[in-house]
Amino acid sequence: MQGSQTQSKLEELFQRKSTAGIILAMALPTVASQLISVIYSYADSMYVGSLNSPEQFAAIALATPVILVLTAIANFWGVGGGSMMARALGRKDNPTANKASAFSGYAALVTSAICSLVAYLAGDRFLRFLGASDTVLPYARQYLFWMFIVGGVPTAVSMTLAHLLRSEGRARHASTGLMLGCILNVILDPFFIFDFGFGMGVEGAALATMLSNCVALLYLLAVVWRHRAVTCLSFRLQDVLVRWSLAREVMTVGLPSAVIMLCSAISNNVMNILVSAHGDQAIAALGIAKKLDFLPVHTAIGITQGALPLMAYSYTSGNHEKMRDILYTTLKMAFGVLLVIVMFLEIFAHPMSQMFIRDPETVRYATSFIRVLCLSIPFYALNTTIDAFFQAINYPKTAFGLSILRKGPLDIPLMFLLEACFFFTNIIWAQPIMDVVTMVISMAVVWFFFRKRELTRK
């Protein structure tokens, strides 16, 4: 029967491993793929940074909100569909898992295609909206064309497929696909960027990224095809036409993850606009800080994404005690790991900034940004884990409320307040402040949830 092998793999994890072992089995491949993506992002930026052109580096920095939009699309359909798949497997409902995967995969394709088309039609107006100055605009135009307009679909669909594969227990295959794309990007970058190859500069970096994401997508599609006899992933057109209740559940569960990324994109764009008023070096420095922030952020995301299907599966199978243990163990694991990374960034902020660019003023700004920005990450890890928990057990309203709190009504006004009252480099304090506030509220909400339902340890 289709999906029976998937169920036995998930059941084996729960039967043969401790709580920490279950989480590590799912989280380690996911974290590995996330870290590889960070390395490729670093390499991408360092290659361009070695050109010693703040304008070209600023073009990459301005692309951060757009990358977050693609991640939001993948999270919307991938987390929503993946959570439904895991819960369906927990109650041994394979047809629902088939339909959830087909609906989510095709929806990601259509949504990303529409976004790319809108960006193409908007042209330079879109780039101005992102904060591109006259000097940065030509480079931003080149970078966004290949990375988003042409490469948006393969990027979003490959990330969505990784979510879906992970939700049926194939974390290793999902991670291998994403890692393959990242490693290929690192290899291709020099040939497209520097003069000994095509000499395309920042445009070459975007082209290499697009090609690498296409290869990652082809690999993941090949995995699905190879395991078509046993996988719950389906791309049959008859499975795409689902009842409204299923579609609504996928979207409501995936919405909080998408909102987090969309709000982050808006927040990043506002921050870019505020900082860009102080010169290309300042916006390039912010780009470096955001790049270094990827290390702890993607580590937290990897741990959380590995735990989400486990919480969903244990919840629908009725093992609430195991679900609670998975949540609490993930919280402790994520906080501890991220605290170590933060200490590393605090100590080595200056030399790590110099890895990207040698311009002294840019490095000075970047060092200041990094040391503030990374303070928020341990709290971010707690927030994303709790948010994923409520998505896993199909409490989308709670997850949505917590996600919108972090990057929503208070974040942007706080930036304007900090910019008006202090030197512009203090704008970056908005993120740590909001992460601490959100963490306190999130911990209180999850405590009351368990107390109300008498799921706490007696």
LINTA-V9291 format. One record per residue. N is the residue number from 1. PSI is psi in whole degrees, -180 to 180 (999 if undefined). Layout:
# LINTA-V9291
N/PSI
N/PSI
This chain:
# LINTA-V9291
1/140
2/129
3/-7
4/-37
5/-38
6/-44
7/-42
8/-34
9/-44
10/-42
11/-35
12/-38
13/-45
14/-30
15/-30
16/-8
17/155
18/173
19/-47
20/-37
21/-39
22/-48
23/-44
24/-39
25/-36
26/-35
27/-36
28/-48
29/-36
30/-45
31/-41
32/-45
33/-36
34/-41
35/-35
36/-39
37/-34
38/-43
39/-43
40/-36
41/-41
42/-46
43/-44
44/-49
45/-38
46/-38
47/-48
48/-39
49/-31
50/-16
51/-11
52/43
53/99
54/-29
55/-42
56/-38
57/-37
58/-32
59/-39
60/-40
61/-40
62/-19
63/-11
64/-47
65/-34
66/-40
67/-38
68/-32
69/-44
70/-40
71/-37
72/-41
73/-47
74/-39
75/-40
76/-52
77/-37
78/-46
79/-42
80/-50
81/-38
82/-39
83/-43
84/-40
85/-47
86/-41
87/-36
88/-41
89/-34
90/-31
91/13
92/43
93/80
94/-39
95/-39
96/-39
97/-41
98/-48
99/-39
100/-41
101/-44
102/-46
103/-45
104/-42
105/-48
106/-35
107/-39
108/-40
109/-48
110/-44
111/-46
112/-35
113/-41
114/-44
115/-42
116/-40
117/-42
118/-43
119/-39
120/-44
121/-32
122/-31
123/-136
124/-24
125/-38
126/-42
127/-37
128/-39
129/-34
130/-13
131/17
132/129
133/176
134/-37
135/-30
136/-26
137/-47
138/-40
139/-40
140/-37
141/-45
142/-45
143/-46
144/-29
145/-53
146/-38
147/-37
148/-50
149/-46
150/-41
151/1
152/-44
153/-54
154/-33
155/-51
156/-42
157/-38
158/-41
159/-37
160/-45
161/-38
162/-42
163/-45
164/-42
165/-40
166/-34
167/-17
168/14
169/3
170/54
171/-35
172/-44
173/-42
174/-45
175/-39
176/-41
177/-48
178/-38
179/-37
180/-45
181/-41
182/-45
183/-42
184/-37
185/-44
186/-38
187/-41
188/-31
189/-53
190/-37
191/-29
192/-26
193/-47
194/167
195/-24
196/-11
197/-121
198/-17
199/40
200/-4
201/-138
202/-29
203/-37
204/-36
205/-42
206/-41
207/-41
208/-40
209/-44
210/-47
211/-40
212/-40
213/-31
214/-42
215/-42
216/-43
217/-44
218/-39
219/-46
220/-38
221/-37
222/-37
223/-46
224/-44
225/-41
226/-36
227/24
228/-25
229/-21
230/-16
231/153
232/-7
233/132
234/139
235/24
236/138
237/-31
238/-22
239/-14
240/-35
241/95
242/161
243/155
244/-36
245/-38
246/-46
247/-43
248/-40
249/-40
250/-46
251/-40
252/-35
253/-38
254/-19
255/-45
256/-42
257/-39
258/-40
259/-40
260/-47
261/-40
262/-43
263/-37
264/-38
265/-45
266/-45
267/-44
268/-38
269/-42
270/-43
271/-41
272/-44
273/-44
274/-42
275/-35
276/-22
277/-14
278/14
279/161
280/-31
281/-38
282/-43
283/-34
284/-40
285/-41
286/-39
287/-40
288/-46
289/-42
290/-38
291/-46
292/-29
293/-21
294/-33
295/-58
296/-36
297/-47
298/-28
299/-45
300/-43
301/-41
302/-45
303/-44
304/-45
305/-31
306/-33
307/-26
308/-52
309/-28
310/-42
311/-40
312/-44
313/-46
314/-31
315/-49
316/-22
317/-1
318/4
319/74
320/-30
321/-42
322/-39
323/-45
324/-42
325/-39
326/-43
327/-52
328/-38
329/-40
330/-41
331/-47
332/-42
333/-48
334/-45
335/-44
336/-46
337/-44
338/-31
339/-40
340/-43
341/-39
342/-43
343/-40
344/-45
345/-37
346/-40
347/-40
348/26
349/-45
350/-53
351/-31
352/-32
353/-39
354/-18
355/-27
356/-37
357/153
358/-4
359/119
360/-43
361/-40
362/-42
363/-40
364/-47
365/-45
366/-42
367/-44
368/-43
369/-45
370/-45
371/-23
372/-46
373/-41
374/-15
375/-27
376/-14
377/-42
378/-35
379/-34
380/-40
381/-42
382/-42
383/-46
384/-34
385/-45
386/-40
387/-43
388/-35
389/-47
390/-28
391/-41
392/-37
393/13
394/50
395/68
396/-32
397/-42
398/-45
399/-41
400/-44
401/-42
402/-37
403/-38
404/-24
405/-41
406/-45
407/68
408/-117
409/-20
410/-27
411/-54
412/-46
413/-35
414/-37
415/-47
416/-38
417/-46
418/-38
419/-35
420/-33
421/-22
422/-179
423/148
424/-24
425/-18
426/-4
427/-34
428/-20
429/-16
430/-38
431/-50
432/-39
433/-47
434/-32
435/-38
436/-45
437/-46
438/-38
439/-45
440/-45
441/-42
442/-44
443/-39
444/-41
445/-45
446/-32
447/-45
448/-32
449/-50
450/-37
451/-41
452/-37
453/6
454/43
455/0
456/160
457/130
458/999
